[in-house]
Structures are given as C-alpha cells and as structure tokens.
Amino acid sequence: MSIALLALHAFDSFGAENHRRFGAPRADLRGAERERIELGRALFDTRALAKSEPGAALVGLGPVYNMEGCGGCHIRDGRGRPPLVQGEALRQMVVRLSVRMPDGAVMAHPVYGTQLNDQAIEGVPAEGQAFVEYSAVTGRYGDGTPYELARPHYGFFELAFGRLGDEVLISARVPPHVVGLGLIEAVSDGVILALADEDDADGDGISGRPNRVTDVATGRLRLGRFGWKASQPTLRQQSAEAARTDMGLTSTLYAHEDCAPMQRACAASSGQGRPELGDAALDALEAYLKGLGAPLSRGSAGAGVATGQGLFADYGCARCHVPSLKLERAALPGAVPAAIAVYSDLLLHDMGEGLADHRPDGLANGSEWRTAPLWGLGLTEPINGHTRFLHDGRARNLEEAILWHGGEAEPAKERFRLAPADDRAALLTFLNSL
C-alpha cells in the first residue's frame, strides 16, 4: 500500500504534509528506516474503514469503537483533551471500565468490556455515551491568593445494555503525546529499577515502584513503562492494544474483539480469519513511534527559566520527575544519544485521594500513576491548542496540575503552594520551556 493511497483516507487537518506536528522523525535516521517511518506515519494518520474501499489501508473498524484512527486522538502526535464546553462529546478521551469481584480480583466489565465504545458500525448498537461535569475545589496560596480547581464527575446515557452498576470502576483517560516513545523504550530495565524504592528505605517519602505486566507475545511478566499506569511493556503491544480497544482492529497480539457475551450484534459482526491490523502494518506503526525524536527544550536562557529549574529541584519535583535517564544505545538504530531529558522515573507513585480513580491496572493500585514525562509541556498549546493536563485533563493549566498533586507529591506541592508568587511564576516558566 503506497503512502499516496493512504492519504485518501487521512484525517484532513493533520495529513502527512502538515508541518505543525508535535514530533518529527529523528534526524539521524536514513534510508529504509526512514521509509518505514513515513509509511507508519501515514498509517497513524489514516482512518480505518469498516469495509474495504479502493485505496483503503486499514479495514475492519469496529464493530464498536471510539475513534477511526490513531491520529484522531493523538492529534499531530500530541496530547488529547476533555470537552472544553458543556455538551461537547468525549471525542479525544476514553472511559475505561471494570468491576471488582467478590474475591477482590478486578475484571473487565461483564457487559461493556474494557472500555465504553461510543460509536459503532451500521447494524450494531454503540455501547453508550459519557459526559463530564465539574465542581469547584477552592484553596489559597500561602500569600492568601485564592485558586480554584475543577473536579470531574462522569455521567452516562444512552447505555445500550442497561446500567453500569454500582460496583463499576471507571477511569477517564486523555491520550498523551507520542513523541520520544522509542527513546523511552531504549531505557534499560536496570536504569528504571535503580530508581525504585518501594519500601522508602531512604526515608524521603518517595517510594516509586515498577509495574509488572504481561507481555502477551511471550506470556511473561515484564516491566511496564507506557500508559498512564505503566500498563504496557512495549510500543508494539501498546499500539496493538489501542488498535483493538479504540478502533476495534484485531491483530496477532489481540485476536479477539472487545465484545462482551451480551453484545450479540457486536459478536456477529466481528471479523473472522486473519488479523485486521496485519503484522506489516503493526511493524510500520511501531517503526513510526520508535522513530519520533525527543521534543527539544525551547530555551534554557533567562533568569526565569534558570530560577525555576533550581526551584524544581529544591521543591523535590525532580525526585520523581527525574531530569535525565541513560539510554541503552544498542536498542535503537542510528546515532542514539547517551541520555534523554525525559523528566520521569517511569515508576508508579501514590498520588493521593484527589487523583485516585480506584481502578487497579496491573500492579498499580487505584491511587498510583506512572510519573508523567514532562518533556514537550510547553509545546502543547501551540501544537494542540489547549493546556489541559493530568490523566483526565482536569487541570486547565500547569499551575492546576501541580496543585492536584497529593500522596507522595504532597510535600513538593505544598512547597509550591506556600512559595512567593515570583517563585511560583519562575517554576511555571521553567516547565513551559520544556
């Protein structure tokens, strides 16, 4: 399938010709590797179709789904957002579903599956619709200046198979940017594990721990490093899982649709036989994600940035948002740098009740989240047109994102909250320079 044909079904506003993307392929990659990246980029931006048409690259959409393609959520390789106005659909975010069994185990929802799919192909009912409303959480800085945070509350309507039930566990997720993921995959397990301190042996209040998740290709447990709760071990598995849950595309890693037994029309319309996302297409998507370079800091000069960087360390932010991680250079082709300025330890941390979704994911409990990489923060608004942060986009700016921190991050958050206004501004200037 040629890139030209793929463009026939591309998302109009961010096709291959659009230069205002969040990421760009690493400049050191050439030849066949660059061609694979360009093919993967075209696949990333194309719409999957329910039935084959001339020029179709991805066929097998649904039966139920949330989005027609990767680029519909990761716009220009960037960060998604929640609805910005009342009544807007949750088009760039998803709602994960599960239930806790009597023995304490957490399973996918028995009727709606892993994720609420709000769209469906012809002849199959969409599972339902979700909406979000916000209530105010007020507080004050140490100097008396008031602030207001927005706490999300999710509701559901047009549910095709009845109520979700009182026992349902939900977690709304916005898609993070996909830039630099290949470099994150090239960080060795040993580098990450060396930062772990599950029992807080050093007594600093920070007890990051790794998530251990199943590699579906081998059946073995591996270190998780991708996703909001580090629930995926590799880019290939992350891509295949998203293709199945978000678009309904099966693969050799995930051969079955997310159709619960009660959803007979969904099961009857599921594809049979070979995977809808073939290994060649999955190879190309993996190559694209591995080939995207790291976002560059947009400026380290200036008193505000330098002061903010110092405060970032002084407040304790860098204990989890580790500025630099060494790379295993042999894991990637090309001229790979010795380290990346990712600002994450890629470990799980308890972030407190305020951010808890009470939904476990692998070894991660309901209040634990992977330390979000901070590189590229300042590019979110110019590339994606918004400043929504955290796993569900509740934070309307970086200031609110900091103020939502709790649990292990509570002391660092409090140092920020009690700091003079000029120091708070300097820290935000530094974060926006990343």
N, C-alpha and C positions, 0 to 999 in steps of 0.2 A: 504494500500500500504506500503510495507516494505522499509526501508532505503536501503537495498541491491538492490531492484529492481529500486529504484530511481537512484542509481548510474549508471545504464545502460545508462542513457541519460544525465549524468552530464557533465559540462564543464571540459574538460580534465585537464587543468592546475591548477584548484583550486577546486578539489573534496574534499569530507569530510575528506580525510586523510591528506590534506595539512595543515601543522602546521604554515606556514608563512602567517597567516591571520591578518588582521588589528585588529579585535576584537576577543574576546573569551567570552563564556558564563560566567556570574557572578559566582564566586566560591562558593557562599553561597547557590546556588540553587541545589536541590537534587530530587531524586525520579521521580514521574510522571511529575513534572515541567521540569526536565532536559530531560526526554524523549520527551516531546513536543518540546523543543528547538531543539533537534537533528533532529527530523522529519522536523521541519521548516527549519533548516539549509540545509537539503538535498533537500527540495523543492526550496529553494533560489538558489541553485547551479545547479538545473536540467534544461534541455532545454525543452521548451514546443513544442509539435508536432502539426502539422495541422490535422493529422488523427491518430486514435488510433492504437497503435502497442503493441506487448507484452512488458510488463514492463513499459508502459508509465504512468507517474504520472500526467502530465499536458497536456491536449488535447484541441485544439481549437485555436491554434496560428493563428493570422491574423483575417480577410483576408489581411489587411495591418498592418505593424508593423515596429519597429526599431531594436528589439533585441529579441532573443528566450527565454531569462530568466533573472531574477534579477541579477545573478552573472556575466552576460556578460558585464554589465555596472559598477556595484559595485564590481570590481574585488577584491577578498579576503576581502570583506566588506569595501573596500576602495574607494578612490576618483578617478573619471574618468578624462579624459584629452581630449583636442582637438587634431587634427592631428599634428604630430611633423615634418613631411616632406611634401613638396608640392606634391599633388596628392593623399595623403592618405585620405580615406573616413572618414566621421564623425561617427565612429563606437561607440565611447564612449560618445557621446553627442547628444542632440536633438535640434530641432528648433521649438519653439512654434510660432503659427500664430494666428492673429486676425485682425479685421478691426474695424475702428471707424465709427459708423452710423451717419447719419445727425443730430440726436438728441443728439449726444455726447456719447451715450452708446457704449461700446466695446463688440463685439461678436466674436465667433469663425469664422474663415474664411469660407465663404459660400460654397466654392468649395473644399478646402483642409482640413477643420476641425480644430481641436485644435492644431494639431502637424503634421509636414511633415513626413510621413512614407515612408522611402526609400526602404523598402522591401515589398514583397507580396507573397502570396501562389500561386501555379500554377493556371493559368487562370484568375488572377486578376492583373491589372497593378499596379506597385509601383507608388506612387504619384509623386516622383521626387527625385532629388539628390541635395545636397548642398555642397558648398566648402567654405573655408575661406582663405583669403589672408591678409597680414598685411602691414601697413605703419608705418613708424618710427615717434615717438614723442620724441623730444630731450629736454633735460634740463640740469641744472647744480646744484650741491650741493653748499652749502654756501662757501665751500673752493675752488670752481672753478672746482672740478672734474665733468666731463661730465657723463651723463647717457642717455640711450635710452630705451623707452618703445615701445611696439608693439600694435598698434590699429587694431582690427579685422574688416574686411569687408567681408560680406557674399554674395555669388552669388548662382544662382540656374540654373540647366539644366535638360534636360530630363523630364520636367514637363508634366505629362500625360493629364492635363486638361487646359492647357493654362497658361498664365502669372499670377503671384500672384496679380498683380495690384499695382498701385502707392499708394493706401491707406493702404496697408498691414503694420501691425506692427509685427515685428519679435523679438524674444529673444532666443538667443542660450544659452543652459544650459549644463554644465557638471554635472554628478551626484556627490553629496557629499558623504563622508563616512557615514556609517550607524551605527557606534559604539556609544554606550551610549544613543540611542534614547529613550529607555524605561525610563531611568533616567530623561531625559528632559521632557517626558510626565508626570512624577511624580512631577514636579514643579507646585505648585498651581497657579491658575489664579491670586490670590491675590499678590503673590510674584512678578509676572511679572508686574502687573498693578501698583504696588507701585513704580516701577522704571520709569513709563511713565511720560512724562512732555510735552504733546502735544503742549502747548502754550508757552513753555520755560519760565515758571513762575519764575524760579530761575535765569534767565538771563545768563546762562553759555554757550549758543549757541547750546545746545544739547536738542533736542525735540523729543525723541523717542515716538512712539505711537504704539498701538496694531493694528494688522489686525483683522478684524471680518469677518468670513467666514461661509458658510452654512454647518452644519452637515447634510449630505444627508440622514442619517438614521432617523433623527428626524425632519428635515426641519427647525431647529432653528439655529440662529447665535451663533457661539462660537469663543473663542479666537483662532486665528491661531498661530501655533508655528513651523510647519515643512515646509520645502521647502525654496528656496532662497528668497521668498517674504512672508514667513509665511502663505502660502495659504491653508494649510491643518490643521485641528484641532486635528486629532488623527492619530496614527500609522496605525490603521485598514483602515481608509479612504485613507491615503497616499498610502498604499500598493495596495488597490483596484484600485485607480485612475491610478497608474503607470502600473498595470497589463493591464488595458484597453488601455491606450494611447500608451504604449511602446510595448506591446505584442499582443494586440487585444483580451485579455481574459476578458469576461464578468463576473459579479458577482452579488450578491443580492444588492449591493450598486450601481453598474453601469451596468444596464441590457442591454444596447444597445451599439453596436459597433460605433466607430467614423467614420461612413461612411456618407459623405455629399450626398444630393439627386442626384447630377450629377454622382456620382460614382456607376453606376448601377451594375457592376460586383461585387463590394465590397458588396453592399447590398444583392445581390442574393446569395452570398457565406457566409453570416453571419450565425452564429449558431442560431438555434431556440430551444425553450424549456428551459431546466434547465441551470443555470449558468455554464460557462466553468471552472471558479475557484470557486469550491464549498465552503460552509461555513467552512467545516472541514479543507480544505487546507488554507483558509484565516486565520482561527484560529491558525494554525501551524506557518504560516509566521509571524503573529502578535506576537506569543509567542517567536519566534526566535529573532525578532527585540527588543522586550521588555527585553529579557534575556541577550543581549550583554552588557558586562560591559564597564565601562569608560576606556579610554586609560590612562595609568599612566604616569605621568611626568617622564622623563628618567634621571633626575638629577637636584637637586636644589643646589648642592655644586659648588664651584668655583666662583672666582671673577667676571668672565664674566656674568654668569647667575644672580648672585645677583645684579650686577650693572645694567644689562639690565632690570631686574624686577623693580628696582627703577625708571628707565627712562620710562618704560611703564606707570607707574602711573604719573610721572612728566609731560610727554608729553600730558596727557589727554586720552590716549588709553583706560584706564580702565573705563572711564565714560560710554562707550558703551559695550566694551568687559569686562563686569563685571566678576571679577575672580571667584566668588562663588555664587551659588544660593541654598537656602534651599529647602529641599525635603519634600513632604507630604508622610511620610513613609507608611501610610496605603494603598497607591495607588499601591504598588508593594509587591509581596511575598518575603520572605527571609529577611536577615539581611541588610536592606537598610541603607546607610549612612545618616547622618544628612544633608549633603550638597554635592554638586558636583562642581568641579573646571572646569566649562564649558567655562568660558571667553566669555560670551554673556549675554545680557539682553533679548534676544529673541524678541526684538521690531524692528519696522521699523524706518529707518533713511534715510534722504535725503543724498545721496552720491555724488551729483553733476552731472553736464552735462557729464563729461568724462565717467562715468559708466552707464549713463541712457540708457535704452532700449526703453523708451517712450511707454511702454506697461503696462497698469494697470493690477493688479491682486488682486481681492477683493477690499479692501480699499487702497491698496498700489498703489501709482501713478508710473509713468514711471521712476522716479529717486530714488525711495525708495527701499531699500533692508533690509531684516532682518539681524541683526548683526550676522555674521557667528561665530559659536563656534570655538574657537582656539585649544581646546584640541586635541592632536594627530597630530599636524602640523609636528613635527619632524619625524614622522613615515611614512610620505607619500613617500619619496624616497626609503627607504629600503623595504617597502611593495609593493608599486605600481610602482616603477621605474621611477618616474618623480617628478618634483617640479613645477607643474602648479597650479595656484591658481586663485581665484575670480570666479564669477558665470559662466563665459565663458572660463575660463582657459587662459586668455590672459597674465596674469602675469607669467613670466618664473621662478620666484623665489619670496621669501617673500619680498625682497627689492622692487621689482617692484610692488607687491601687495600694499605695503604701499604708494608708490608714485602715484598710481592711485586714492587714497582716495581724495575726494573733499567734497563739501557741508558742512554738519555739522562736518566732519572729517578734513576739510581743516586746521584749526589751529594745530591739532596734527600732520598732515602730514608735515606742514611747520617746526615745531619744529624738526622733524626728519631730514628733508632736510637741515636745517641750522646747525645741530649739527656737532661737530667734528667727524672725521672718526672713532676714537676709540669708541665713544659713539654709533654711528650707528652700529658698529660691535657688541657691547655688547647687544644692543636690539635684534639684529638678533640671537645672541647666546641664549638669553632667549627664544625667540619664538621657536627656534629649539629644545629646551629642553622640550617643552610641549608635 
